[in-house]
């Protein structure tokens, strides 16, 4: 007798004992047999929970060791925007924090994330920011595990796929609002695939609520909306084909009503407009798609160059997903279409690796039932974690994270040292003690940090490429590189303070420029001020 889960224990107790030679030992001691079987189940369950804790702890430990949470170039302007929203009890519609683009239209499309981040800092300081980012990273890993577990019904499959999957994309990015997109995308895809497998549409009724949250947390909700639209479109296409007599044998038949799917898609699209920026979020998405500067000069926007192991892992994941779909008796047109689109997007842009990896993991996990009917698959499912087990995992994880934190310098001093090794903390401290006339001209990479650490001087440029636009971004970037056009840069020509990375070509040029005088330099930054007319 095989027990599939703890809830089948009663079936073991009440089922009749078969009088066969193979069961004589069990007849002699039925209680002992049940006790041994229960003990084995508990032992197996304990091992599984320990492995899950180990997986999540490893993710947390790596996040804490790298300290990505406070080394991100953009985290600081996100923090400052969140503080602005809380202090003004309103949402910005222009380029706050900037002197060169203060009057340009701008939407804080990640305001939900930014408010949460600002509260973490207000309550716990730098440690709050770091813990917030670490927990967000762990949440992505757990959501990928949950997705694979829900679709495959197998614990060990979920652990292995989640571990390999996260290694391909999770630490290629800082814990930004895009992590919320990863979480919500995995949940959305899980609901869609579960609904398709079972033929029940009720799980999809949660989608409009998910998109209401998603649209107020990150602009890449458009990825999820595309997936829902693709799902509805494929079913509509198949059902229209059946009506006109086109129903290929190689395609998996549609089980869900296309009309209801289209209504759900419309409800999701409508819910994305229920926020402070309504339908204007779509203009932001289109502006990003049409911009050229990020794709030319920001590394994470570039195509995969296969100089990192994670790039090959991503490629293997995509290949495995295509192979898994290809070996099925009936081709799932939705999965195939989604995987093709995800591959094009992810191989074009490194920062979208998660889009392909999560999609590939979901396709592999959903195919794990080997074509069996849903009811038979449910019988074979291993029991999911119950509330008590989840509480135990969370408690053990919290203890281990605390122990790691006190042994890795994951405290205010350690985080401050990490920040000072990347950002111009000492240069700003010098300017605080020796104030100079504004306006400020600054290095592109440090703009976000300066909005937070030197708020009295509005920055010339920061990481919000959607605010400044290609023309302004290219101008600042060309000036930093020391292009001859720097002489005609109006923002540099009017600057009273110039704060630059000392390795930038512009810093070397200004050392010999008679218009400026160097007043401070360290191993990271150099500060110039404009010479007064009376100065030699």
BELLINBEL-V162687 format. One record per backbone hydrogen bond with DSSP energy under -0.5 kcal/mol. NH is the residue of the N-H (numbers start at 1). CO is the residue of the C=O. E is the energy in kcal/mol with one decimal. If there is no record, write none. Layout:
nh=NH co=CO e=E
nh=NH co=CO e=E
This chain:
nh=4 co=2 e=-0.6
nh=8 co=5 e=-1.8
nh=9 co=6 e=-1.6
nh=12 co=8 e=-1.4
nh=13 co=9 e=-1.7
nh=14 co=10 e=-2.6
nh=15 co=11 e=-1.5
nh=18 co=16 e=-0.5
nh=20 co=18 e=-1.6
nh=23 co=20 e=-1.7
nh=24 co=21 e=-1.2
nh=27 co=23 e=-2.2
nh=28 co=24 e=-1.8
nh=29 co=25 e=-1.1
nh=30 co=27 e=-0.6
nh=33 co=29 e=-1.9
nh=34 co=30 e=-2.3
nh=35 co=31 e=-2.5
nh=36 co=32 e=-2.6
nh=37 co=33 e=-2.5
nh=38 co=34 e=-2.8
nh=39 co=35 e=-2.7
nh=40 co=36 e=-2.5
nh=41 co=37 e=-2.1
nh=42 co=38 e=-2.6
nh=43 co=39 e=-2.4
nh=44 co=40 e=-2.6
nh=45 co=41 e=-2.7
nh=46 co=42 e=-2.5
nh=47 co=43 e=-2.2
nh=48 co=44 e=-2.1
nh=49 co=45 e=-2.4
nh=50 co=46 e=-2.2
nh=51 co=47 e=-2.3
nh=52 co=48 e=-2.4
nh=53 co=49 e=-2.5
nh=54 co=50 e=-2.4
nh=55 co=51 e=-2.5
nh=56 co=52 e=-2.4
nh=57 co=53 e=-2.5
nh=58 co=54 e=-2.2
nh=59 co=55 e=-1.8
nh=60 co=56 e=-2.4
nh=61 co=57 e=-3.1
nh=62 co=58 e=-2.2
nh=63 co=59 e=-2.2
nh=64 co=60 e=-2.6
nh=65 co=61 e=-2.4
nh=66 co=62 e=-2.4
nh=67 co=63 e=-1.5
nh=68 co=63 e=-0.7
nh=70 co=67 e=-1.4
nh=71 co=67 e=-0.7
nh=71 co=68 e=-0.6
nh=72 co=68 e=-1.0
nh=78 co=74 e=-1.7
nh=79 co=75 e=-2.0
nh=80 co=76 e=-2.4
nh=81 co=77 e=-2.3
nh=82 co=78 e=-2.2
nh=83 co=79 e=-2.1
nh=84 co=80 e=-2.2
nh=85 co=81 e=-2.4
nh=86 co=82 e=-2.1
nh=87 co=83 e=-2.8
nh=88 co=84 e=-2.6
nh=89 co=85 e=-1.4
nh=90 co=85 e=-0.8
nh=95 co=101 e=-0.6
nh=95 co=104 e=-1.3
nh=96 co=94 e=-2.3
nh=98 co=95 e=-1.4
nh=99 co=459 e=-2.8
nh=100 co=459 e=-0.7
nh=104 co=101 e=-1.2
nh=106 co=93 e=-1.9
nh=108 co=92 e=-0.7
nh=109 co=107 e=-1.9
nh=111 co=108 e=-1.4
nh=112 co=216 e=-2.1
nh=114 co=110 e=-2.3
nh=115 co=111 e=-2.5
nh=116 co=112 e=-1.7
nh=117 co=113 e=-2.6
nh=118 co=114 e=-2.4
nh=119 co=115 e=-2.0
nh=120 co=116 e=-2.1
nh=121 co=117 e=-2.0
nh=122 co=118 e=-2.4
nh=123 co=119 e=-2.1
nh=124 co=120 e=-2.1
nh=125 co=121 e=-2.3
nh=127 co=124 e=-0.8
nh=128 co=124 e=-0.7
nh=128 co=125 e=-0.5
nh=129 co=125 e=-1.5
nh=130 co=126 e=-2.3
nh=131 co=127 e=-2.9
nh=132 co=128 e=-2.4
nh=133 co=129 e=-2.3
nh=134 co=130 e=-2.3
nh=135 co=131 e=-2.9
nh=136 co=132 e=-1.9
nh=137 co=133 e=-2.0
nh=138 co=134 e=-2.5
nh=139 co=135 e=-2.4
nh=140 co=136 e=-1.7
nh=141 co=137 e=-1.9
nh=142 co=138 e=-2.7
nh=143 co=139 e=-2.3
nh=144 co=140 e=-2.2
nh=145 co=141 e=-2.1
nh=146 co=142 e=-3.1
nh=147 co=143 e=-2.6
nh=148 co=144 e=-2.3
nh=149 co=145 e=-2.7
nh=150 co=146 e=-2.7
nh=151 co=147 e=-2.1
nh=152 co=148 e=-2.7
nh=153 co=149 e=-2.0
nh=158 co=154 e=-1.8
nh=159 co=155 e=-2.4
nh=160 co=156 e=-2.4
nh=161 co=157 e=-2.6
nh=162 co=158 e=-2.4
nh=163 co=159 e=-2.2
nh=164 co=160 e=-2.3
nh=165 co=161 e=-2.7
nh=166 co=162 e=-2.6
nh=167 co=163 e=-1.5
nh=168 co=164 e=-0.7
nh=168 co=165 e=-1.2
nh=169 co=165 e=-0.6
nh=169 co=166 e=-0.7
nh=170 co=166 e=-2.3
nh=171 co=166 e=-0.5
nh=172 co=169 e=-1.5
nh=176 co=174 e=-2.2
nh=179 co=176 e=-2.0
nh=180 co=177 e=-1.2
nh=181 co=177 e=-1.1
nh=182 co=178 e=-2.0
nh=183 co=179 e=-2.0
nh=184 co=180 e=-2.5
nh=185 co=181 e=-2.5
nh=186 co=182 e=-2.1
nh=187 co=183 e=-2.0
nh=188 co=184 e=-2.4
nh=189 co=185 e=-2.8
nh=190 co=186 e=-2.0
nh=191 co=187 e=-2.2
nh=192 co=188 e=-2.1
nh=193 co=189 e=-2.5
nh=194 co=190 e=-2.4
nh=195 co=191 e=-2.1
nh=196 co=192 e=-2.4
nh=197 co=193 e=-2.3
nh=198 co=194 e=-2.2
nh=199 co=195 e=-2.1
nh=200 co=195 e=-0.6
nh=204 co=201 e=-1.5
nh=205 co=202 e=-2.1
nh=206 co=203 e=-1.1
nh=207 co=204 e=-1.5
nh=210 co=206 e=-1.9
nh=211 co=207 e=-2.5
nh=212 co=208 e=-1.6
nh=213 co=209 e=-1.8
nh=214 co=210 e=-2.8
nh=215 co=211 e=-2.5
nh=216 co=212 e=-0.5
nh=216 co=213 e=-0.8
nh=217 co=214 e=-2.0
nh=218 co=214 e=-2.2
nh=221 co=218 e=-1.0
nh=222 co=219 e=-1.4
nh=223 co=220 e=-1.3
nh=224 co=220 e=-0.8
nh=225 co=221 e=-2.4
nh=226 co=222 e=-2.1
nh=227 co=223 e=-1.8
nh=228 co=224 e=-2.2
nh=229 co=225 e=-2.5
nh=230 co=226 e=-2.9
nh=231 co=227 e=-2.5
nh=232 co=228 e=-2.4
nh=233 co=229 e=-2.7
nh=234 co=230 e=-2.6
nh=235 co=231 e=-1.8
nh=236 co=232 e=-2.4
nh=237 co=233 e=-2.7
nh=238 co=234 e=-2.5
nh=239 co=235 e=-2.4
nh=240 co=236 e=-2.3
nh=241 co=237 e=-2.0
nh=242 co=238 e=-2.0
nh=243 co=239 e=-1.6
nh=244 co=240 e=-1.4
nh=245 co=242 e=-1.2
nh=246 co=241 e=-4.1
nh=247 co=245 e=-0.7
nh=251 co=248 e=-1.0
nh=252 co=331 e=-3.1
nh=261 co=257 e=-1.8
nh=262 co=258 e=-2.3
nh=263 co=259 e=-1.8
nh=264 co=260 e=-2.4
nh=265 co=261 e=-2.4
nh=266 co=262 e=-2.4
nh=267 co=263 e=-2.4
nh=268 co=264 e=-2.4
nh=269 co=265 e=-2.5
nh=270 co=266 e=-2.4
nh=271 co=267 e=-2.2
nh=272 co=268 e=-1.3
nh=273 co=270 e=-1.4
nh=274 co=271 e=-1.4
nh=275 co=273 e=-1.6
nh=278 co=275 e=-1.0
nh=280 co=277 e=-2.0
nh=281 co=278 e=-1.2
nh=282 co=279 e=-1.6
nh=283 co=279 e=-0.5
nh=283 co=280 e=-0.6
nh=284 co=280 e=-1.2
nh=285 co=281 e=-2.0
nh=286 co=282 e=-2.3
nh=287 co=283 e=-2.0
nh=288 co=284 e=-2.3
nh=289 co=285 e=-2.1
nh=290 co=286 e=-1.6
nh=291 co=287 e=-0.8
nh=291 co=288 e=-0.9
nh=296 co=292 e=-1.1
nh=296 co=293 e=-0.9
nh=297 co=293 e=-2.3
nh=298 co=294 e=-1.9
nh=299 co=297 e=-0.6
nh=301 co=298 e=-1.5
nh=302 co=299 e=-1.8
nh=304 co=347 e=-1.4
nh=311 co=308 e=-1.0
nh=312 co=308 e=-0.9
nh=312 co=309 e=-0.6
nh=313 co=309 e=-2.0
nh=314 co=310 e=-2.2
nh=315 co=311 e=-1.9
nh=316 co=312 e=-2.6
nh=317 co=313 e=-2.3
nh=318 co=314 e=-2.3
nh=319 co=315 e=-2.4
nh=320 co=316 e=-2.7
nh=321 co=317 e=-2.3
nh=322 co=318 e=-2.4
nh=323 co=319 e=-2.6
nh=324 co=320 e=-2.5
nh=325 co=321 e=-2.2
nh=326 co=322 e=-2.4
nh=327 co=323 e=-1.6
nh=328 co=325 e=-1.1
nh=331 co=250 e=-4.2
nh=333 co=331 e=-0.9
nh=336 co=332 e=-2.5
nh=337 co=333 e=-2.4
nh=338 co=334 e=-2.7
nh=339 co=335 e=-2.7
nh=340 co=336 e=-2.0
nh=341 co=337 e=-2.3
nh=342 co=338 e=-2.9
nh=343 co=339 e=-2.0
nh=344 co=340 e=-2.0
nh=345 co=341 e=-2.4
nh=346 co=342 e=-2.7
nh=347 co=343 e=-2.4
nh=348 co=344 e=-1.0
nh=349 co=345 e=-1.6
nh=350 co=302 e=-2.8
nh=351 co=300 e=-2.5
nh=352 co=349 e=-1.5
nh=353 co=350 e=-1.7
nh=355 co=352 e=-0.9
nh=356 co=352 e=-1.0
nh=357 co=353 e=-2.6
nh=358 co=354 e=-2.6
nh=359 co=355 e=-1.2
nh=360 co=356 e=-3.1
nh=361 co=357 e=-2.4
nh=362 co=358 e=-2.3
nh=363 co=359 e=-2.3
nh=364 co=360 e=-2.4
nh=365 co=361 e=-2.6
nh=366 co=362 e=-2.6
nh=367 co=363 e=-1.2
nh=368 co=365 e=-1.4
nh=369 co=366 e=-0.6
nh=370 co=367 e=-1.7
nh=372 co=369 e=-1.5
nh=377 co=373 e=-2.2
nh=378 co=374 e=-2.4
nh=379 co=375 e=-1.5
nh=380 co=376 e=-1.3
nh=381 co=377 e=-0.7
nh=381 co=378 e=-0.7
nh=382 co=153 e=-2.4
nh=383 co=4 e=-0.6
nh=390 co=386 e=-2.5
nh=391 co=387 e=-2.3
nh=392 co=388 e=-2.1
nh=393 co=389 e=-2.5
nh=394 co=390 e=-2.6
nh=395 co=391 e=-2.6
nh=396 co=392 e=-2.6
nh=397 co=393 e=-2.5
nh=398 co=394 e=-2.3
nh=399 co=395 e=-2.1
nh=400 co=396 e=-2.4
nh=401 co=397 e=-2.6
nh=402 co=398 e=-2.1
nh=403 co=399 e=-2.2
nh=404 co=400 e=-2.4
nh=405 co=401 e=-2.6
nh=406 co=402 e=-2.0
nh=407 co=404 e=-1.0
nh=408 co=404 e=-0.6
nh=408 co=405 e=-1.0
nh=410 co=405 e=-1.8
nh=411 co=409 e=-2.0
nh=415 co=411 e=-2.9
nh=416 co=412 e=-2.3
nh=417 co=413 e=-2.3
nh=418 co=414 e=-2.0
nh=419 co=415 e=-2.4
nh=420 co=416 e=-2.4
nh=421 co=417 e=-1.1
nh=422 co=419 e=-1.4
nh=423 co=419 e=-3.0
nh=425 co=423 e=-2.4
nh=428 co=424 e=-2.0
nh=429 co=425 e=-2.4
nh=430 co=426 e=-2.0
nh=431 co=427 e=-1.9
nh=432 co=428 e=-2.1
nh=433 co=429 e=-1.6
nh=434 co=430 e=-1.8
nh=440 co=458 e=-0.6
nh=441 co=497 e=-2.2
nh=443 co=499 e=-1.3
nh=446 co=443 e=-0.6
nh=447 co=443 e=-0.6
nh=447 co=444 e=-1.2
nh=450 co=446 e=-2.4
nh=451 co=447 e=-1.6
nh=452 co=448 e=-0.8
nh=452 co=449 e=-0.8
nh=453 co=449 e=-2.9
nh=454 co=450 e=-2.0
nh=457 co=454 e=-1.7
nh=458 co=456 e=-0.6
nh=459 co=97 e=-1.6
nh=465 co=463 e=-2.0
nh=467 co=464 e=-1.5
nh=468 co=464 e=-1.6
nh=469 co=465 e=-2.0
nh=472 co=468 e=-0.7
nh=473 co=469 e=-2.3
nh=474 co=470 e=-2.9
nh=475 co=471 e=-1.9
nh=476 co=472 e=-2.3
nh=477 co=473 e=-2.3
nh=478 co=474 e=-2.8
nh=479 co=475 e=-2.1
nh=480 co=476 e=-2.3
nh=481 co=477 e=-1.7
nh=482 co=479 e=-1.5
nh=483 co=478 e=-2.4
nh=486 co=483 e=-2.5
nh=487 co=484 e=-1.6
nh=488 co=485 e=-1.3
nh=489 co=486 e=-1.5
nh=490 co=488 e=-0.8
nh=493 co=489 e=-2.4
nh=494 co=490 e=-1.3
nh=495 co=492 e=-0.9
nh=496 co=439 e=-2.6
nh=497 co=439 e=-2.2
nh=498 co=528 e=-2.8
nh=499 co=441 e=-2.9
nh=500 co=498 e=-0.6
nh=500 co=526 e=-2.3
nh=502 co=524 e=-2.2
nh=504 co=501 e=-2.1
nh=506 co=480 e=-1.9
nh=507 co=504 e=-0.9
nh=508 co=504 e=-1.2
nh=509 co=505 e=-2.0
nh=510 co=506 e=-2.5
nh=511 co=507 e=-0.8
nh=512 co=508 e=-0.5
nh=512 co=509 e=-1.3
nh=513 co=510 e=-0.7
nh=514 co=512 e=-0.6
nh=516 co=513 e=-1.5
nh=517 co=529 e=-2.8
nh=519 co=527 e=-2.5
nh=520 co=527 e=-1.3
nh=522 co=525 e=-2.5
nh=526 co=500 e=-2.2
nh=527 co=520 e=-2.9
nh=528 co=498 e=-2.6
nh=529 co=517 e=-2.4
nh=530 co=496 e=-1.7
nh=531 co=515 e=-2.5
nh=535 co=532 e=-1.8
